[in-house]
Amino acid sequence: MFIEIITPDKKVFAGEASAASFPGTQGAFQILNNHAPLVSTIGKGEVVVDGKEGQQTFTVDGGVVEVLNNKVLVLAEAIL
């Protein structure tokens, strides 16, 4: 799946991944390939992306994540 992490200032990450974990406002959750469509808010915490370069961690200060057709778009308020 393709993941983009964007803040109001810049694009923080864009690339292929096999899994991603998010700090949802109602609890943590994980997205895998071929996940059902989803829109969710995320709270302050770590977004962990498992990609070809290994595991990358981004600390976000809240935002929204959208999953549709193997594309994951993270609109983060800020990267801490």
C-alpha positions in Angstrom: 0.0 0.0 0.0 1.1 3.6 -0.5 1.3 5.9 2.5 1.5 9.7 2.6 2.0 11.7 5.8 1.3 15.4 5.3 1.3 18.4 7.7 0.2 22.0 6.9 3.9 22.8 6.3 5.2 19.9 4.2 5.0 16.3 3.0 6.8 14.3 5.7 6.7 10.8 4.2 5.5 9.2 1.0 6.2 5.5 0.1 5.2 1.9 0.0 4.5 0.0 3.2 3.3 -3.4 4.3 1.7 -2.1 7.6 1.1 1.1 9.6 0.0 1.7 13.2 -1.8 4.7 14.4 -2.7 6.3 17.8 -6.5 6.5 17.3 -8.5 8.8 19.6 -10.5 5.8 20.7 -7.5 3.4 20.8 -4.6 2.3 18.7 -5.2 0.5 15.4 -3.2 -1.0 12.5 -3.7 -0.8 8.7 -2.5 -3.6 6.4 -2.6 -4.1 2.7 -6.2 -4.4 1.2 -7.8 -2.8 4.3 -11.4 -1.8 4.1 -12.1 1.9 3.5 -11.7 3.9 6.7 -11.7 7.5 7.9 -10.5 8.1 11.5 -9.2 10.7 13.8 -5.8 10.2 15.4 -4.5 11.6 18.7 -1.1 12.6 19.9 1.3 9.7 19.6 3.4 7.6 17.3 2.6 6.6 13.7 4.8 3.5 12.9 5.3 2.6 9.2 6.7 -0.8 8.2 8.3 -0.2 4.8 11.1 -1.5 2.6 13.6 0.6 4.5 12.5 -0.9 7.8 10.4 0.6 10.5 10.0 4.4 10.7 8.3 6.2 13.5 6.7 9.7 13.3 5.3 11.4 16.4 2.2 13.3 15.5 0.1 15.8 17.4 -3.3 14.6 16.2 -4.9 14.6 12.8 -7.0 12.4 10.4 -6.2 9.2 8.5 -8.1 8.1 5.4 -7.7 4.6 3.8 -9.1 3.9 0.3 -7.9 1.5 -2.4 -4.6 0.7 -0.8 -3.7 4.3 -0.3 -3.4 5.7 3.2 -3.4 9.5 3.6 -2.4 10.9 7.0 -3.2 14.6 7.5 -1.3 15.4 10.7 -1.6 18.7 12.6 2.1 18.6 13.3 5.1 16.3 13.6 6.8 16.6 17.0 
